[in-house]
Amino acid sequence: MSPHNMLQRVPTIFFMILLAAAAVLSFLILRPYLGALFMALVFYITLKPAYYFLLKIFGGRENLTSLLLVAAVLIAILAPLVIFGFALFDDATSLYFKLADGVERDNYIANISAFVEKYLRVFVPEATLDVGGYIKNTLALMVSHLGAFFSSLAELMIGSAIMLFALFFLFRDGQKFKKEIFGLSPLTDNYDQDIFNFVERAVGAVVRGSLLISVAQGILVGIGFLVFGVPNSVLWGAVAAVTSLIPAIGTAVIVVPAVIYLLIVSSPALAIGLAVWGIFVVGLADNFLKPILLNRGVRLQPLLVLLSVLGGVAFFGPIGLIAGPVIVSLGFSLLRLYPLILKNS
């Protein structure tokens, strides 16, 4: 390259350096709030059909419609989540301290361990099963994370406020933001639209097709445990929501030990009642809800959903429950789009 051409490129190189520096600094400034912005985007995509439905009812009043939907998110979703979080923290700490203190009275974990170990030794005489120890270690990790989460209550409130503000502007100005992004993208508008459609389907598939069904099954397990007298129903309902993502096993890994517990320390009638609840209410919820909640979208294999949830939580923290599956499903969607872009480039 000649010196003349090199001099001509200096302004472009200088501009790219400035642009890169501004992008890095902007990322560092916004990084504490990226989780809140991501959740605002998830709520926007999930509730967008409701927004346009209400927009017609209110005669195209964008500010009023956006404000009402943001208020609905605050009252119907965020407030119950905070109440559930405190109840979960209370249940987890209660069980953890009971196991740590070695309390035997009403220690249903020890009872189940002894029951299973008794029959396990028929086949393996030296077998031992320290379920309590495993659960105590898991609870210690959960309590430490939940404690840190609730100790930063001010940050939680700020993040929630930012999410709600961002959600309001996404509802009101979402189409304007979309046009600006299309203008900045080097791809043609039809590919940009395809990518946006893939993002929407990925979020819909994860939120409606996996997480909402898992939450519903967890709630049903918690209700069943509360009705039939299994302790720490909130905690085990939350665990059941996670285990419902495990292919072929699902909530049975939580319900079956609870049925055994009721057989040991309570009555066969309660055990049979919980078993019937687990089979016909919790077990069939998946078959009933999926056709309603997931009528379209990117369908991930259940094992891939589970791995993406666990990996997302490990990488992103609590927000990884949604971010992990969304990113993985979006990746698969973009792979399907790649041959078309390559063919027409």
Steps between C-alpha positions, in 0.01 A plus 500: 500500500638839397558779758229706328239225540612447858445868576154481346409215736616681815163674564316169460740317733479782754118493484493121550728533806268766645197284424656195667599703807149647527346151464723354773437791738126487432498128577685555828258779598188300412625158619336521848163552330526258207301241693216747559504603133497138389201421721321807363558364148366157604184652651456720194519209257276281716235768559512666158178331379321625814640850437360521146168355615467764774624771264195442280269508801643832624486663157872500425605676823853367523596665830189379682526145363870476583442631852218253568707202384800609708271531805364152426854358488578666834186378676447158342861381453763692695311527830416125518861418404632703793254334741595157366869585528470582870293185563758289315784656699316428825430137403859439385660650812258313727582163347872577483528584868293195593740276306807686629387462862432130452141530621343158471145589601292564187818465294332345199823504298663267754190280502500460124877436496465227764206342318677485163830392658326211678379348174815594311706286739301194397692517172817683615574417870752784547293767327446835665282785383560845646219689328497753781865587444449556129191711555672700777790588270259599222292709738813673631578611144138606442476691829825686436383607153151593620647687796726704275206561268273638772776684684541725195135605518581853383665366184203271444257792522713715269527216249123442512433871450737513201335192353154656533614831347669315213188288449285814476719648227523166317122479486464862389800530266583140413436541128719813488787315672455218252530733198814659644660158550407404143668818379824418684510134397714407196248228410203558275171582671343162423784319681478748786129422523571127492743538792243703696241232432742233619564697821127531566439131434796402719375710791145373451613138488708534816261711706171342393613157394745411778519740793129572546420129488781428747375775733144365475617149588708635788198687636285189472761292683521764773121505538490121517772491767319768702164322478633152585733616778853484356726759672678783317251500215627829352858372479405168343262670258790717379725193466223318312477789253868439413478120493197519270750591226674160536386275213301186595541566875363845567321567825494131594846539656337729759152348530604134547720566809215709644259209453751274679525755781121500547499120506765498776389779733138567409224286346461292185192706409703821480774321307248367247341845474833663422584225248169556322559878504849453358386271219171654391548870582874574487589235244227590253552876531780481245278330239215742568697826507745449212241517219360819659826680582720384214309526173805609306867566549839340525466167679807396695557147616418469874856392584639803314259726690620356831867538410449854372314594821774358725777649285318833479464521878868412547609766250244780541358439848122483563423672170659201325176308559370685196818632336659154463219330305429816297862533387530129415172493306596822321833343406324202341264736317788705359669181382188426296515850353874493425483296174248749355719800584809323366320405179383857431812685612 
